[in-house]
Amino acid sequence: MVSAREGVTDLLRSTLETTHDRALQGRVLSQLERLHPEPRPAVRRILGRLAREFRGFSRATSTPPRTDAILAVGERLAAHWMADRLNREGVPAGAVEADSAGLLTDGRFGEATIRLEASRARVRGILGPLLGSGQTPVVTGFLGRGPGGRVTTLGRGGSDYTATSLGYLLDARRVILVKENVSLLSADPRLVPGAIPLPRLSYEEAEELAQFGARVLHPLTVEPARRKGIELCVQSLHRRESSTLIGPGVRGGLVRALTLLSPVALLVLRVPGGRQRRGVIARVGNLLRDRGINVVTMFTSSALLLVFVEGALASRARTSLEPLAREDGASLEGPRRISLVTAIGERILRDLPEIPTSLVTQALGMSATPRTISLAVPEEGGVGALRLLHRLLVERSRKGTPRRRVP
């Protein structure tokens, strides 16, 4: 299974920002051909289809299917290019485009979910004979086929999700996800220089990491593996010794990792009866869903609902919730741009005493579960909070420093 070559998806995305820039589209077609010189017949077929999509594309009027069809081209080219390279090296291989191979999705453009059981028969029917004949199928990641035969993409990082889904459908025991630079670390190394490799995670810890912003994994990557008990190995391409195994939880494990989501928009909703009002949380979710907005997370108290959404969707989210705010005794505050810092690990609640009072005091909200502790802090304080918690929960523990309460 392959992703697009580095930079190709962003290159294709750049063509969606203009309406009729034929010169840009021509340059993109030429660059894609230079990046994928072989095999010529397949490359010409794919680029010919892309040129037709370009001619029909208008940012003002084009539908999501056309956008997804354009963005999926990088994976199509990469599959044929990689299969050609393998054959030249004496490894029998064949390119397989996932939508043609029967990988079916729910049809949500740009963020589709794979329909595993519906895909099983056709995927096994196509990939099984290839594997049985000794060929290596090189399958496109990131894309599938929605209802009506339309191409749908899975979102950024969707090739990992494709790989674990194929592992599920083919009854694999292990799936290896190869990353350009690193496996999974205790924090984003660009923000926390002291981040360390995570040698092993439970499925649940890995899911929490993905959901709370660790961009190494697509949020749905772990689910197919967890359902079948497949072991995942996240492997660095250039540092073979750096890898993370993901599998059933290890008793007594004290893995700690931290994530930062920023900016996130916070809306504070007060409704009569608060969370005790029957159906209020479901209503909030439905109002946002109807406007195409996913909730990042939600904190609740007896009187307030703190709703977190992606920063870019803040205004739309407020408009969506205004019907609730117009009811007697209700109010709606925000949106306010914040940073959401989350510490993740089995039995993370034992670390609550380690969190400084000063950090809790500045927080705009806090939530704790058996596997996560999340703090909403002012946007500008996000990186500082991330580094502080990493120092206390990861670096100090690694050095064997005794736990103590930090003022």
C-alpha positions in Angstrom: 0.0 0.0 0.0 1.4 3.4 -1.0 0.8 7.1 -0.3 1.4 9.8 -2.9 5.0 10.9 -3.3 6.1 13.6 -1.0 4.5 17.0 -1.8 2.2 15.7 -4.6 -1.1 15.9 -2.7 -0.2 19.5 -1.6 0.7 20.2 -5.3 -2.7 19.0 -6.4 -4.4 20.9 -3.6 -2.9 24.1 -4.9 -4.9 23.7 -8.1 -8.1 23.8 -6.2 -7.4 27.3 -4.9 -7.9 28.9 -8.3 -10.8 28.9 -10.7 -9.4 28.7 -14.2 -5.6 29.0 -13.9 -4.8 26.8 -16.9 -1.1 27.7 -16.8 -0.8 26.4 -13.2 -2.7 23.3 -14.1 -0.4 22.7 -17.1 2.7 23.1 -14.8 1.3 20.7 -12.3 0.6 18.1 -15.1 4.2 18.5 -16.3 5.7 18.2 -12.8 3.6 15.1 -12.1 4.9 13.5 -15.3 8.5 14.3 -14.3 8.0 12.7 -10.9 6.5 9.6 -12.4 8.3 8.9 -15.7 7.2 5.2 -15.8 5.1 3.3 -16.6 4.2 5.5 -19.5 0.8 4.0 -20.5 -0.6 4.2 -16.9 0.9 7.6 -16.3 -0.6 9.0 -19.5 -4.0 7.5 -18.7 -4.1 8.9 -15.2 -2.8 12.4 -16.2 -5.3 12.4 -19.1 -8.1 11.8 -16.7 -6.7 14.6 -14.4 -6.6 17.0 -17.3 -10.3 16.4 -18.0 -11.1 17.0 -14.3 -9.1 20.3 -14.5 -11.1 21.4 -17.5 -14.4 20.8 -15.6 -13.2 22.2 -12.3 -14.5 25.6 -11.0 -14.0 26.4 -7.3 -17.4 28.2 -7.3 -19.4 25.4 -8.8 -17.5 22.1 -8.6 -18.9 19.5 -6.3 -16.9 17.5 -3.7 -16.7 14.4 -6.0 -14.5 16.4 -8.5 -12.3 17.7 -5.7 -11.7 14.1 -4.3 -11.0 12.8 -7.8 -8.3 15.4 -8.3 -6.7 14.8 -4.8 -6.6 11.0 -5.3 -4.4 11.2 -8.4 -1.1 11.2 -6.3 -1.8 7.8 -4.9 -2.8 6.4 -8.3 0.5 7.6 -9.9 2.5 6.3 -6.9 1.1 2.8 -7.1 2.0 2.4 -10.7 5.4 4.0 -10.2 6.2 1.8 -7.3 5.0 -1.4 -9.0 7.2 -0.5 -12.0 10.2 0.0 -9.7 9.7 -3.3 -8.0 9.4 -5.2 -11.2 12.6 -3.6 -12.5 14.3 -4.9 -9.3 13.0 -8.4 -9.9 10.1 -8.4 -7.5 6.8 -9.3 -9.3 4.3 -6.6 -8.5 1.1 -5.1 -9.9 -0.6 -1.8 -9.2 -4.1 -1.9 -7.7 -6.3 1.2 -7.4 -8.3 0.7 -4.3 -11.6 2.0 -5.6 -11.5 -0.4 -8.5 -10.5 -3.2 -6.1 -13.8 -2.8 -4.2 -12.7 -0.8 -1.2 -16.1 0.8 -0.4 -16.8 3.9 1.8 -19.7 5.6 3.3 -19.4 8.4 0.6 -18.4 11.3 2.8 -16.1 13.3 0.6 -12.8 14.3 2.1 -13.4 12.2 5.3 -14.8 8.9 4.3 -15.1 5.9 6.5 -14.3 2.4 5.0 -17.2 -0.1 5.0 -15.2 -3.1 6.0 -17.7 -5.9 5.7 -19.2 -4.6 2.5 -15.7 -4.5 1.0 -14.6 -8.0 2.0 -15.7 -10.2 -0.9 -14.5 -8.0 -3.8 -11.2 -7.0 -2.1 -10.3 -10.6 -1.3 -11.4 -11.7 -4.8 -9.0 -9.2 -6.4 -6.0 -9.3 -4.0 -6.2 -12.9 -3.1 -5.3 -14.3 -6.6 -2.4 -11.8 -6.9 -1.0 -12.8 -3.6 -1.5 -16.5 -4.4 0.5 -16.1 -7.7 3.4 -14.6 -5.9 2.8 -11.0 -7.0 3.0 -8.1 -4.6 -0.1 -5.9 -4.9 0.8 -2.2 -4.6 -2.5 -0.7 -3.5 -3.4 3.0 -3.5 -4.0 4.4 0.0 -6.2 7.4 0.8 -9.1 6.6 -1.5 -12.1 4.3 -2.0 -15.4 4.2 -3.8 -18.5 5.7 -2.3 -22.2 5.0 -3.2 -22.8 5.6 -6.9 -19.2 4.8 -7.8 -17.8 8.2 -6.9 -14.2 8.5 -5.7 -14.0 9.4 -2.0 -10.9 10.3 0.0 -10.2 9.4 3.6 -8.6 12.6 4.9 -4.9 13.4 5.5 -3.1 10.3 6.7 -5.7 8.1 5.2 -3.2 5.7 3.7 -2.5 4.3 7.2 -6.2 3.7 7.6 -6.3 1.9 4.2 -3.4 -0.3 5.3 -5.0 -1.5 8.5 -8.4 -2.0 6.7 -6.7 -4.2 4.1 -5.0 -6.1 7.0 -8.5 -6.6 8.5 -10.0 -7.8 5.2 -7.0 -10.2 4.5 -6.8 -11.6 8.0 -3.2 -10.3 8.5 -1.4 -10.9 11.8 0.7 -7.8 11.5 0.7 -4.5 9.6 3.8 -2.3 9.3 3.3 1.4 8.7 6.5 3.0 7.4 7.0 6.7 8.1 9.4 9.1 6.4 11.2 10.3 9.6 9.9 9.0 12.9 7.7 6.5 14.6 5.5 7.6 17.5 7.1 10.0 20.1 5.9 11.2 23.5 5.2 14.7 21.9 5.7 16.6 18.7 9.5 17.0 18.5 9.1 20.3 16.7 7.5 21.7 19.9 9.2 19.5 22.6 12.9 18.9 21.9 13.0 16.3 24.7 10.3 14.0 23.1 11.3 10.4 23.3 10.3 7.3 21.2 7.3 5.3 22.4 8.3 1.6 22.1 4.8 0.2 22.7 1.2 1.4 23.0 -2.1 -0.2 23.6 -4.8 0.1 21.0 -6.6 2.5 23.3 -3.6 4.7 23.9 -2.9 4.9 20.2 -6.5 5.8 19.4 -6.5 8.6 22.0 -3.2 9.9 20.5 -4.7 10.0 17.0 -8.0 11.6 18.1 -6.3 14.3 20.1 -4.0 15.5 17.4 -0.9 13.2 16.9 -0.7 13.6 13.2 1.5 10.5 12.7 -1.7 8.4 12.6 -5.1 8.9 10.9 -7.8 8.9 13.7 -9.4 5.7 12.4 -6.2 3.7 11.7 -6.3 1.6 14.9 -9.9 0.5 14.8 -9.6 -2.2 12.1 -6.5 -3.6 13.8 -8.2 -3.6 17.2 -11.2 -5.5 15.9 -9.0 -8.3 14.6 -6.2 -8.2 17.2 -3.7 -7.3 14.5 -0.3 -6.0 15.8 0.7 -2.7 14.2 4.3 -1.6 13.9 4.9 2.1 13.1 8.4 2.1 11.6 10.8 5.0 10.7 12.1 4.7 7.1 15.5 6.2 7.9 15.9 4.9 11.5 15.1 1.3 11.4 15.7 1.0 15.2 13.0 3.5 15.8 9.6 1.8 15.9 6.4 1.6 17.9 4.4 -1.6 18.4 0.6 -1.1 18.9 -1.3 -4.0 20.3 -3.3 -5.3 23.3 -2.6 -3.3 26.5 0.3 -4.2 28.8 -0.6 -4.5 32.5 1.2 -2.0 34.6 2.3 0.0 31.6 3.2 3.6 32.3 3.5 5.0 28.8 2.9 8.8 28.7 2.4 10.9 25.7 1.2 14.5 25.1 -0.6 16.2 22.3 -1.5 19.8 21.5 -4.5 20.9 19.4 -4.3 24.6 18.6 -6.1 26.7 17.8 -9.3 25.2 18.9 -12.5 27.2 19.3 -14.3 27.1 22.7 -18.0 27.9 23.0 -19.6 28.0 26.5 -23.3 27.1 26.5 -25.5 27.6 29.6 -29.0 26.1 29.3 -31.7 25.7 31.9 -31.0 22.5 33.8 -27.5 22.1 32.4 -26.5 18.6 31.5 -29.4 17.3 33.6 -31.8 18.5 30.9 -32.9 15.5 29.0 -31.4 15.2 25.5 -29.4 18.5 25.6 -26.0 17.0 24.8 -27.6 15.0 21.9 -29.2 18.2 20.6 -25.9 20.1 20.7 -24.3 17.3 18.7 -27.2 17.2 16.2 -27.2 21.0 15.6 -23.5 20.9 14.9 -23.7 17.8 12.7 -26.4 19.4 10.6 -23.9 22.1 9.7 -21.1 19.6 9.0 -19.2 20.3 12.2 -17.5 17.6 14.3 -17.0 18.1 18.0 -13.4 17.9 19.1 -14.4 17.2 22.7 -16.9 18.4 25.2 -16.5 19.2 28.9 -19.6 19.4 31.1 -20.4 20.7 34.6 -23.8 20.8 36.4 -24.6 24.1 34.6 -22.4 24.5 31.6 -21.5 22.7 28.4 -18.0 23.6 27.1 -18.0 22.7 23.4 -14.7 22.5 21.4 -14.6 22.6 17.6 -11.9 23.2 15.0 -10.8 26.8 15.0 -11.7 27.4 11.4 -15.3 26.4 12.1 -15.9 28.7 15.1 -18.3 31.1 13.5 -20.4 28.4 11.9 -20.5 26.5 15.2 -21.8 29.6 17.0 -24.5 30.1 14.5 -25.5 26.4 14.8 -25.9 26.7 18.6 -27.8 30.0 18.6 -31.3 28.3 18.6 -30.4 26.8 22.0 -29.0 30.1 23.3 -32.3 31.9 22.5 -34.3 29.8 25.0 -35.3 31.2 28.3 -32.4 31.4 30.8 -29.8 30.2 28.2 -26.7 31.9 27.1 -23.8 31.3 24.6 -20.3 32.7 25.0 -17.5 32.6 22.6 -16.0 31.4 20.4 -12.7 31.8 22.1 -9.5 30.5 20.6 -7.7 28.1 23.0 -5.1 25.4 23.0 -6.1 21.9 24.1 -3.3 20.0 25.8 -3.9 16.3 26.5 -1.8 13.8 28.5 -2.4 10.2 27.5 -1.6 6.8 29.1 -3.0 3.9 31.0 -3.8 4.8 34.6 -3.0 8.5 33.8 -5.2 9.6 36.8 -2.4 8.7 39.2 -0.5 11.7 37.7 -3.2 14.3 38.6 -1.1 15.4 41.7 1.8 16.2 39.4 -0.1 18.9 37.5 0.9 22.3 38.9 -1.8 24.4 40.6 -0.7 27.4 38.5 -1.5 25.5 35.3 -4.9 24.3 36.6 -5.7 27.9 37.7 -5.2 29.4 34.3 -7.1 26.6 32.5 -10.5 27.4 31.0 -11.6 23.9 31.5 -10.3 20.5 32.4 -11.4 16.9 31.8 -10.0 13.6 33.1 -10.8 10.0 32.2 -8.9 6.8 33.1 -6.7 7.3 30.0 -6.6 11.0 29.4 -6.2 14.4 31.2 -7.1 17.4 29.0 -6.6 21.0 29.8 -8.0 24.0 27.8 -5.6 26.9 28.2 -5.4 30.3 26.5 -4.1 29.8 22.9 -0.8 31.5 23.6 -0.1 29.3 26.6 -0.4 26.0 24.7 3.2 25.2 23.9 4.4 26.2 27.4 1.8 24.0 29.0 2.7 21.1 26.7 6.4 21.4 27.5 5.8 21.7 31.3 3.6 18.6 31.4 6.0 16.7 29.2 8.8 17.6 31.7 6.8 16.5 34.7 5.0 13.4 33.3 7.6 12.0 30.8 11.1 13.3 31.4 11.1 13.3 35.2 9.5 9.8 35.3 12.2 8.5 32.8 15.0 9.9 35.1 13.4 8.2 38.1 12.8 11.5 40.0 10.4 11.0 42.9 6.9 12.3 42.3 6.1 15.5 44.1 3.4 18.2 44.1 4.5 21.2 42.0 3.1 24.6 43.2 
